[in-house]
Amino acid sequence: MKSLEHQFSMLVREIRKKYVGNGPKEIKTRIMGPWVISEMKGNLTNVEEFMIHSENGKKMVHEARTTLVKDIYKDKEVVTKLEELVDAKLVTIFTDINLDLDIAMTVYVFNKPIESK
């Protein structure tokens, strides 16, 4: 059986693919108490990679990416999948992306410590 961290990473990839059009090339997930932290590399689409060559494009991509990710986790179906996987309620998320490195981090905060299965 796959580790909970691996299962969470695969679920995040599935969700990102559905809502963004492509999933990250690499995801590493760590569980620390009530926090599930996912580090994602290789997030940008070809169009986004082109856009970030200008400051204005960089701002647009950053704003769009962070807003979109936060909006994804307002979808009850998405939240339910995450909560069922870790057997806890999602309280909030924190997310950001470094466009130059093409690395995104999302911290999922749950209502109780997560037990590895």
Secondary structure, DSSP 8 states (H G I E B T S, - for coil): ---HHHHHHHHHHHHHHHHHSS--SEEEEEEETTEEEEEEE----HHHHHHTTSHHHHHHHHHHHHHHHHHHTT-HHHHHHHHHHHTS-EEEEEEEEETTTTEEEEEEEESS-----
